[in-house]
Amino acid sequence: MVTDALGRALRDLRVSVTDRCNFRCVYCMPKDVFGREHAFLPPGQILSYEEIARVVGALRGLGLRKVRLTGGEPLLRRGLPSLVRMLSGHGDLDLALTTNGSALASQAAGLAAAGLRRVTVSLDALDDRVFRRMNDVEFPVARVLEGIDAAAAAGLTPLKINAVVRRGMNDREILPLVRRFRGTGHVLRFIEYMDVGTTNGWRMDDVVPADEIVATIDREFPLEALPPDDPADTARRWRFRDGAGELGVVASVTKAFCAGCTRARLSADGRLFTCLFAAQGFDLRALLRAGASDADLRAALEGVWRARADRYSELRAAGTPGLPRVEMSFIGG
């Protein structure tokens, strides 16, 4: 198992299969930046499924255990079950997908049949007016809820529901979301609004800290802390004292977890990023298309990871203002 400069193993890979998305969420792809004239990647610049499978195969030999397919919105990429079948051939690989849920109702069964194991759905509000304002394309929340039900029916469980909380926009949706999903077997996770990329207008004042989120829930539904399933998990776990399940809170702003980060990210155009907040990635597409052998690919990946020393969230307050960063829509969350 290869480790980086700070002793962290490489166990998780986020794979962005497309930079396109049909939502324009205000914290990720704001419409004033990603408008009608925005130029997305042409097909020839996007990694093929075979190329993605080669990267995953090489990383398996370096300790990779989990792969999460992301975007953009991954369900916009045609033939996604084909990639799932390729990757599910690694029998012990934990294969999951993160989606906005807009097309999940029609695709959940096919993805499960191809070998997908789990799904995470982004759902920032239950109130339809708030949800439409956040996705900024007038997409109704009811269709995302249909997708969640379809994923559960297809056996893509335990299903996770992710909600990014932004003060003054959807912080009043915390308790409605808890009421809707507690007792269902789904795991609701609240995420602090992060300064990913440079286009979402992030301000610290807009962050609802994890402690505040937990306190808000605890007043109505008493909670108790749970130990992490894995030291590298991003979410801090909490259990409802009445036995109605658990939830998580991802506090990457107020309680940085860089020290345990085991994640790399593969962009749609084939660059490997070693941090969600990175400015540059290593060009694997050029290597792949130049005829590199599997041994060459593995050696390059090992070299990138051994040199990794990223800890952006731990340094956020001290040395990162104005630092250029890749957009989240390009490398997945």
C-alpha positions, 0 to 999 in steps of 0.5 A: 500500500502506497502512502503520501508524504504525510503517511496517508494511504490511497484508498478512495477514488472519485471519478468524474465521468462528465463535467456537464450538469443539468442543475445550476446549484448556487454553491457549485455551478452558479448560472452567472458563470455556467450559463448557456454559452459555457463551453463544456469539454468536447467528447474527445477530451473526456476519458473513455470508459476503458481508460477509466477502467485502466486507471482504476486497475492500476490504482488497485495495485496501490491499495485502492478500495473504493470508487465513487462515480461523480460529475458534473451529473454522472447520469448524463453520461451515456452508457454508464452501466457499461462502466459500472460493469467494467469496474464491478469486475473487481469483486471486492471494490466498493463501487458507489455513485453520487447523483442529483437524482434527476434521472435516477428513477429511470436508471436505478434498476439498470445500474444495480443490475450492472453491479453498482452497490450504493448511491448518494443523492444530493438533496438540499431541501424538501420545500419545492420553492427552496429546492428550485431556488437552489438548483436554479433550473426550476427542477421539482423536488418530487422527481428527486424523491421518486429517484430515491425511492427507485434506488431503494427499491433496486437495492442500492442501499444503504442510501445516503442523502447529502444536503449542503447547508447555506445560511439564509438559503436552506438552513431552515430545511435541516429539521424537515429533512430529518423528519422526512428521512429518520426511520427510513434506513437512509443516512442523511448527511449535512455538509458545511458550505465549502469554498470549493473552486472560485465561482460560488461566492463563498463567505465564512458568514454563509457557513452553518457550522457542524456544531450548530447543525447538530444542536438544531437537530438535538433539540427536537431529536436527541442525538448521541455521537457514534465512533467512525466506521473508518478513520478516513470517513469525512462525516461525523456520525450521530445516532438518534437516541430513540433508535430511529437511525443515524445521520452524519455531518461533514465539517470540512470548514470548521473541523478539518479532516485532512490528516485522515484523507485517503482520497484522490480525484480523477477529472473528466478530462483525465487529470488526477487531483490529490485534493478537492481544493487543488489547483492542478492535476496530473495529466493521465490522459496524455500518458494513456494516449501515448501508449503507456503500459500498465506498469508505466501508469502504475509507476506514475500514479505511485509517484504522484501519491508519494509526493502528495502533501495536501492539507488545504482545510487545515491551512484555510485560515492561514495561507489560502485566500486567493489560491486558484482552485479547480471547480467542484463540478469538474472533479466531483465532491 
